[in-house]
Amino acid sequence: MGFFVFLPLVLPLTALPIAKLAGQHLHPRASTRLLTLLSAVLAVCSTLCLGLLMVVGTAQLPGNPLPDGWSDPEVRAAVPGAEIAGIAAIAALAAAAVAGAGTLRRHRRIRARAHDALAALPPGHDPAVLPDATPYAYAVPGTPGRPGRAARPGRVVVSRGMLDSLDGAERRALFAHERAHLDCHHHRYLLAVRLAGCLNPLLLPLRPALAYATERWADEEAARAVGDRRVTAHAVGKAALVGRAGAPHPEMAHFAAAETGPVPRRVAALLAPVPPARGWPHALTPTGLAALVAAAGTATSALASLNSTIALFLILKAATPL
């Protein structure tokens, strides 16, 4: 295997160019799906790499539960600096597990608190209007049913202050935007990329790019539902001006929030023609070249992980007595 076993740990760097260019040249729907797929595959490959390093690097340590044959010198020779790499891999996997568990726990806690805050409102009213003078709007994803707790559907939440700041057409754009977050399951894409960043910190730059892509996707859905891109652009800009205080649940994707992407870029995109729905950019464009580099890095990472797994399996099988 040699140093090739370490490739999946650094190949996420190949996804950075597409993260910068996808939001400018791809349809936001394609950009969201592409960035999520890249993040998931690269994160799984790097985690598998750490697992292999942990097995090889700790097989010779006293007191380990692994078979004695796995501590054979031929096994350790398969990875440069096996013992140091194995110990570092244990620390990295432990940190990733703690960070991932914390991300999941925080996501569920915020979603549960948002639903609990809406428990006093009539369940059939959507959007749920809160008597709050602070302008904000956000989408609360639904929760599955559990023993002793019924399933909670996703809901759009908007404050009275936000409604008072928009006219009738802009309100329709607002509701369509937030409803698009729920219908397109944007929270799942965002959570997947957050977890990928926990597994490999080199994937963290993809998070703001994906957040912007999901907002742009919702903007396009709102413009299509309203039938007027200019009205939607005005609604986004006006909501950004009046909603500087933000929503009470910043983890939720909410309308025109500063942390979900630069609002001027979103407004400019809405005032431009509808982006092409082509899923893959032309190879001769900068975006197409970046996409090819990201795809090549992802494929190389997957192949390197598969090759290392097979090679290690064969070595361990030969070293383990039957």
N, C-alpha and C positions, 0 to 999 in steps of 0.2 A: 504493500500500500504506500509506504513512504510518506512524503509530505503531502501527497494528494488527498490524504484523509482529512487534512485541515481545510480543504477548499470550500466546503459548504459553510464554513464559519465566516468567510470573507466575501463570498460571491454575492451576498445581498447588496454590496456596493454597486453592482451592475444595474440595479433597479432605480438608482437615484436619478439618472437623466430622464427616464420616462416619468418619474414623479413630478419633475419640474415642467415638462412639456405637455403632458397629457391634458392638463386643465386648459391649455391654450388652443390645442389643435384637435382634440378628440371630442366626440359627443360625451357629455357628462355621464350618461348611462354606461357607455363603453369604458370610459375612464375609471369609473367606480368598480366595475367588475374586473377589469384588468389589474388594477392596483391590489384589489383584495386577493385575486388568484395568485399574483406574484408573492404577496406577503405570506399567504398560507403555505405555499409550496416551499419557499425559501426557509420559513421558520421550522417546518417539519424536518427538512433536510439538515438544518444546522443542529436541531435537537437530537436527531438520530446520530449525527456525528459525535456530539458530546456523549451520548450513551455508549457508543463504540469506544471512545477514548477512556471512559470510566471503566468499562469492562477490562480492556487491555491493560490499563495503567494500574489497576488495583488487584489484578489477579495474583501477583506475587507477594502482596502485603500479608503479614501474619494475621490470622483471625478472620480472614475474609470468607464468606460463605460459598465462594465459587469452587468448582472442582479443582483438585490439585494439578491436573494436567494442563489447565489453562495458564499456569505460571511457568510453563515451559519457555526457555530462552527464545525459541523460534517465534513464539507468540509475542513476546516483548519486542523482538527485533522488527516486528511488522510496523511499529509506530515509533518514530524518533522521539526520544525523551519520554518514554511511555509512562514512567512513574510520575513525573512532574505533570504531564498532560492529564493523567488520570485523576490526580488530586485536584487540579484546577477544574477539570470537568465536573467533579462532584460539587465544588463550590458554585460553579456556573449553573448547574442544574437545580441546585437548592435555591439559588437566588431567583431563577426563572419560575420555579414552582411557587415561591412566596409571592413574587410580583403578580403572577397570573391569578393565584387564588385571591389576592387582594383586589385585583381589577374586577373579577367576577363578583366578589362580595359587595364591592362598592356599587357596581352596576345594578345588582338586584336590590340593594338597600335604597338607592335613590329612586328606582322605579316603584318600589313598595311604598316609600314615603309619598311619592307623587299621587299614587292611587289612594292612599289613606287620606290625603288632603282633599280628594274629590269625593270621599265617601258620603259627605253630608249633602251633596248635590244630587238632583234626580238622575238616576242611572241612564235614562233614555235620552237625555239632552246631549247632543253633540253638534257643535262644540260646546264645551263647558265654559261658561262665562263666570269669571271670578270678580267679585266687587272690590277690585283693587285699582287705585288710581295710577299705579306704576305701569307704564306700557310694556307689555311682553306677550309673547305667544310661543307655545311649544307643543310638541307631540309626545304623548306618554304611550310607549308600547304596551301591548296587552301582556297578561301573565297567564300561563296555563293553570288549569285546575289542579288542586292538590287535595288530599284527604282532609276534610274539615274546612276547606276553602274553595269557593267557586271560582271559576275562571273569570278574569277581568278583561274585557275587550279594550283595545287601544282607543284612546280619546285625544281629541284636540282641545287644548286649554288656551284660553285667551282672556286677558284682563279687560275690564271696562275701560281703563285708560287707553289701551291700544285701540279698541273699537271706536272710541270717541275721536281718535286722531286720524282715522281713515274714512273715506267716503264709501258709498255702496259698492262700486266696482273694485276698489282697492281691498275692501273686506272680503269680497269673493276670491280675489287673488291670494289673500292671506290664508283663508280656509283651504283653498286648493293646494297651496304650498305645504301646509302642515299635514293635510290628508295624504299628500304624496309621500311624505316621510313614513307614514304608517303603511300605506298600500305597497310601497316598494321595499319595505323592511330595511330601511337605511340603518337602523340601530344594529342590525346583525352584521352588516358590513363594517361599521365602525368598531364594534366589539371585536370582530375577528382581527382587524389590524392592530387594535390595542394589545390583544393577546400575543400577536406575532411580535410586536415590539418588546413584550416581556421576555419572549424566548430568545430574541436576538436584538440587542440594542441598535445594531446597524439598520434595522428596519424602522426605527422611530421617525426618520424624516418623511416616511410615507403617510403618517397620520394626518398632518395638516393638509397634505395634498388630497387625501381621501375625504376629509371633512369638507373641503371646498367643492370637490366633485359631487358629493351628495347634496349640498346646498344648490349647486347649479342644476342638478337633476330635478330637484323639487321646483326650482324656478321655471324650468322648461315645462314641467307638467302643469304648473299653475298657469303659465302663459297659454298653453294649449287649451286648458279648461275654460279660461276666461275669454280666449279668442283675441287678445290684444296684448302684445308684448310690451308696448309703451306703458299701459296701465300697470302691468306687473312690475316694470322697472320703477315707476313712480312709487308704487306701494313698498318695494324693497328699500328705496332711498328714504322715503318718509318714515318708515318704521325704524330705520337705523338712526335717524336724527332724534326721534322722540324716545327711543328705547335704549338710551345709553346706560341706564341703570341695570339692564339685563333682567333675565328671568330668575325666579327663586331656585330653579333646578338647572344649573349651567351644563350638566352632563347631557341634558336632553337637547336634541336638535331643535332650535327655535328660530323664528323668522328674523332675518336680518341681524343676527347676532355677530358681534365683532370677532368672537373666537371661532366662528365656523367659516371663516374665509373673508377676504377683503371685499367689503361691500361695493366700492367703486368698480372693481372688476366685474362683479356680478351685474351691476347696473349696465355697464358698457356691453356686456355680453347679451343682455336682454334687448338692448337697443340695436344690436347687430342682427343680421339674418339668422334664421334657425340653423344651428350647426348640423353638418351632415351626419346621417345616422350610420355611416360606414363603420364597421366594427374595427378594422385594422387600417392604419394610415399607409399611404404610399411609401414604398421603401426608399425612394429618392428624397424624401423630405426629412428635416431634422427629427421630427417626431417619429417617423417610420424607422429611421436609423436607431434612435434611442429605444424604440420598442423591440427592434431586432437584438440589440445588445442585451436588453433585459431578458428577452426570451432565451437568448444563448446562455446567459448567466444562470437562469433558472434551470434550463435543461442540463447544463454542465453540473450544477449542484446536485440535481436529482441523480444523474448518472454516477457522479462521484460517490454519493451516499450508497447507491445500489451496489456499485463495484466494491466499495469498502465492506459493506455488509456481507456480500457473497464471499469475498476473500477471507474475511475474519471467520465466517462460519466454517469454511473449508479448513482453515488453520486449526480452529478450536476442535473441530471434529477429528482431525488427524491427531491432535495432542491429547484428546480425551480417550482413555481406554474404554472399550465396550464391555 
